[in-house]
Amino acid sequence: MEFVKSSVRNGWKSLFDNPQIIEILNDIDRFLKAEYAENVVYPAYSNIFEAFELTPLSSVKVVIIGQDPYHGKNQAHGLAFSVPYGQKLPPSLRNIFKELKFDLQKEPPWQGNLEFWARQGVFLLNTSLTVRESAPASHSKIGWEKFTSLTLKHIIQNKALCVFMLWGNNAKAIINSSGISSQLLLHAAHPSPLSANRGFFGSRPFSKANDYLIANDLEAIHWTEN
């Protein structure tokens, strides 16, 4: 399991020590070694588990589930919906920031790198952690959904107080069998321009999440940088 960095295991050790997870990741790794050698794949191999690197299990307060990493050049860096500093905002992220401004009546972040969310306990997890360039969903059948499902179950079992933002049918489907109980589920349409007007805009996920956290004596997320 060489492509799981040792630092990932800090805080997520019990997840990555699970024999079922080890088997899934070994199968994925065999596929990815050839895929990275023969094609352009995002994110960089070293950033596949960036969400785990930046948000230890003990810090998780909010989970936002994406679908694929961005499949364009220089966009994906291991956090769902996030882009590196200096990159243009993708349409879904623009809509997320539009809803954030409407919800909180504050200016959204000035750029699209969401590491500052991740470091506060917002776990930005894609259903598939890799994708081939210009080919959305190209890695959806290589085992990532099994890994993501087990990861979500692990969070639910270990974090009684947590908010799950489920944007779109893909996110809802993967959480359905995860045994949710006391955690807060916030359902909405996906922020993509194709669906944002059908239930994402006006859903107010950011204030609802903070209200839940504060009610349970947890620190609210600072969603903006000002």
C-alpha positions as CSV (number, residue, x, y, z in Angstrom):
1,M,0.0,0.0,0.0
2,E,2.9,2.3,-0.8
3,F,0.8,5.1,-2.3
4,V,-0.8,5.8,1.1
5,K,1.6,8.2,2.7
6,S,2.7,7.5,6.2
7,S,1.4,10.9,7.4
8,V,-2.1,10.0,6.2
9,R,-2.2,7.3,8.8
10,N,-1.8,9.8,11.6
11,G,-5.3,10.1,13.0
12,W,-6.8,7.8,10.4
13,K,-4.8,4.7,11.4
14,S,-7.7,2.5,12.3
15,L,-9.3,3.2,8.9
16,F,-6.2,2.5,6.8
17,D,-5.4,-0.6,9.0
18,N,-8.8,-2.1,8.1
19,P,-8.1,-5.3,6.0
20,Q,-10.9,-4.5,3.7
21,I,-9.5,-1.0,3.0
22,I,-6.1,-2.4,2.5
23,E,-7.4,-4.8,-0.2
24,I,-9.4,-2.1,-1.9
25,L,-6.5,0.3,-2.0
26,N,-4.0,-2.3,-3.2
27,D,-6.4,-3.1,-6.2
28,I,-6.7,0.6,-6.9
29,D,-3.0,1.1,-6.7
30,R,-2.3,-1.6,-9.3
31,F,-4.7,0.2,-11.7
32,L,-3.3,3.6,-11.0
33,K,0.3,2.8,-11.5
34,A,-0.4,2.0,-15.1
35,E,-2.9,4.8,-15.5
36,Y,-0.5,7.5,-14.3
37,A,2.2,6.0,-16.6
38,E,0.1,6.0,-19.7
39,N,-2.4,8.9,-19.3
40,V,-2.7,12.3,-17.7
41,V,-4.5,11.8,-14.3
42,Y,-5.6,14.2,-11.7
43,P,-4.7,15.1,-9.0
44,A,-1.0,14.5,-8.7
45,Y,-0.2,11.1,-7.3
46,S,1.2,12.7,-4.1
47,N,-2.1,14.7,-3.5
48,I,-4.6,11.8,-3.8
49,F,-5.2,11.7,0.0
50,E,-4.8,15.4,0.7
51,A,-8.2,15.6,2.4
52,F,-6.9,13.1,5.0
53,E,-3.7,15.0,5.3
54,L,-5.3,18.3,6.2
55,T,-8.2,17.1,8.3
56,P,-7.4,14.5,11.0
57,L,-10.4,12.4,12.0
58,S,-10.4,14.0,15.5
59,S,-11.0,17.4,13.8
60,V,-13.8,16.4,11.4
61,K,-17.0,18.5,12.0
62,V,-18.4,18.9,8.5
63,V,-18.2,16.5,5.6
64,I,-18.8,17.8,2.0
65,I,-19.0,15.0,-0.6
66,G,-18.0,15.8,-4.2
67,Q,-18.0,13.4,-7.2
68,D,-14.8,13.5,-9.2
69,P,-11.7,15.7,-8.9
70,Y,-11.7,18.4,-11.5
71,H,-10.5,16.9,-14.8
72,G,-8.9,20.1,-16.2
73,K,-5.2,21.1,-16.0
74,N,-4.0,22.5,-12.7
75,Q,-7.4,22.4,-11.0
76,A,-7.5,19.2,-8.8
77,H,-5.3,19.1,-5.7
78,G,-7.0,16.5,-3.5
79,L,-9.9,18.4,-1.9
80,A,-13.4,18.3,-3.2
81,F,-14.5,21.5,-5.0
82,S,-11.2,23.2,-4.2
83,V,-8.6,24.6,-6.7
84,P,-5.0,25.7,-6.0
85,Y,-4.2,29.3,-5.4
86,G,-4.3,31.4,-8.6
87,Q,-6.7,29.2,-10.5
88,K,-10.0,30.4,-11.9
89,L,-13.1,29.4,-10.0
90,P,-14.8,26.4,-11.7
91,P,-18.6,26.9,-12.2
92,S,-19.7,24.7,-9.2
93,L,-17.4,26.5,-6.8
94,R,-18.6,29.9,-8.1
95,N,-22.1,28.8,-7.2
96,I,-21.0,27.5,-3.8
97,F,-19.6,31.0,-3.1
98,K,-22.7,32.6,-4.4
99,E,-24.8,30.6,-1.9
100,L,-22.3,31.3,0.9
101,K,-22.7,35.1,0.3
102,F,-26.5,34.8,0.2
103,D,-26.6,32.6,3.3
104,L,-24.1,34.4,5.6
105,Q,-24.4,37.9,4.1
106,K,-20.6,38.1,3.9
107,E,-18.2,38.3,1.1
108,P,-17.1,34.8,0.0
109,P,-13.4,33.8,-0.1
110,W,-11.3,35.8,-2.5
111,Q,-9.9,32.6,-4.1
112,G,-10.8,29.0,-4.6
113,N,-8.3,27.1,-2.4
114,L,-10.3,25.6,0.4
115,E,-7.4,24.4,2.6
116,F,-8.5,26.9,5.3
117,W,-11.9,25.0,5.5
118,A,-10.1,21.7,5.7
119,R,-7.9,22.9,8.5
120,Q,-11.0,23.9,10.5
121,G,-12.5,20.4,10.3
122,V,-14.3,20.5,6.9
123,F,-13.6,17.1,5.3
124,L,-13.7,17.7,1.5
125,L,-14.0,14.2,0.1
126,N,-14.7,13.2,-3.5
127,T,-16.5,9.9,-4.2
128,S,-13.7,9.1,-6.6
129,L,-10.3,10.4,-5.6
130,T,-8.7,10.3,-9.1
131,V,-9.9,11.0,-12.7
132,R,-8.4,10.9,-16.2
133,E,-7.9,14.3,-17.9
134,S,-11.0,15.5,-19.7
135,A,-12.9,12.3,-18.8
136,P,-15.3,12.8,-15.9
137,A,-16.3,9.6,-14.0
138,S,-13.5,7.7,-15.7
139,H,-12.3,6.2,-12.4
140,S,-15.7,5.7,-10.9
141,K,-15.6,1.9,-11.3
142,I,-12.1,1.2,-10.0
143,G,-13.0,0.8,-6.4
144,W,-13.1,4.3,-5.1
145,E,-16.8,4.3,-4.2
146,K,-16.1,1.2,-1.9
147,F,-13.3,3.1,-0.2
148,T,-15.4,6.3,0.2
149,S,-18.4,4.4,1.6
150,L,-16.2,2.7,4.2
151,T,-14.6,6.1,5.0
152,L,-18.0,7.7,5.6
153,K,-19.1,4.8,7.8
154,H,-15.8,5.2,9.8
155,I,-16.6,8.9,10.3
156,I,-20.1,8.1,11.4
157,Q,-19.0,5.5,13.9
158,N,-16.4,7.8,15.4
159,K,-18.0,11.2,15.2
160,A,-21.5,11.4,16.8
161,L,-21.7,15.1,16.2
162,C,-21.0,15.9,12.5
163,V,-22.7,17.7,9.6
164,F,-22.9,16.0,6.2
165,M,-23.6,18.3,3.3
166,L,-25.1,16.1,0.5
167,W,-25.1,17.9,-2.7
168,G,-26.7,16.0,-5.6
169,N,-27.8,12.4,-6.0
170,N,-24.3,10.9,-6.1
171,A,-23.6,12.2,-2.6
172,K,-27.0,11.1,-1.3
173,A,-26.6,7.6,-2.7
174,I,-23.2,6.9,-1.1
175,I,-24.4,8.0,2.4
176,N,-27.7,6.0,2.3
177,S,-26.2,2.8,3.6
178,S,-23.7,4.3,6.1
179,G,-25.8,4.0,9.3
180,I,-26.3,7.7,9.9
181,S,-27.9,8.4,13.4
182,S,-27.3,11.6,15.4
183,Q,-25.4,13.4,12.7
184,L,-27.0,16.3,10.7
185,L,-27.8,15.6,7.1
186,L,-28.2,18.7,4.8
187,H,-29.7,17.6,1.4
188,A,-29.6,19.9,-1.6
189,A,-29.1,19.8,-5.3
190,H,-25.6,19.8,-6.7
191,P,-24.0,23.3,-7.1
192,S,-23.4,22.6,-10.8
193,P,-24.9,25.2,-13.2
194,L,-27.1,22.3,-14.5
195,S,-28.8,21.9,-11.1
196,A,-28.1,24.7,-8.8
197,N,-31.4,26.5,-9.5
198,R,-33.3,23.3,-8.6
199,G,-32.6,23.3,-4.9
200,F,-29.0,24.3,-4.1
201,F,-29.5,28.1,-4.2
202,G,-31.4,29.1,-1.0
203,S,-30.5,25.9,0.9
204,R,-28.4,27.8,3.4
205,P,-26.1,24.9,4.3
206,F,-23.4,27.1,5.9
207,S,-25.5,28.8,8.5
208,K,-27.4,25.5,9.2
209,A,-24.1,23.7,9.8
210,N,-22.8,26.4,12.1
211,D,-26.1,26.5,14.1
212,Y,-25.8,22.8,14.6
213,L,-22.2,23.0,15.7
214,I,-22.8,25.9,18.1
215,A,-25.9,24.1,19.6
216,N,-23.6,21.1,20.3
217,D,-20.9,23.2,22.0
218,L,-18.5,23.0,19.0
219,E,-16.8,25.9,17.3
220,A,-18.4,27.2,14.2
221,I,-16.6,27.1,10.9
222,H,-15.2,30.4,9.6
223,W,-16.4,30.0,6.0
224,T,-15.0,33.3,4.8
225,E,-11.6,34.8,5.0
226,N,-12.7,38.1,6.3
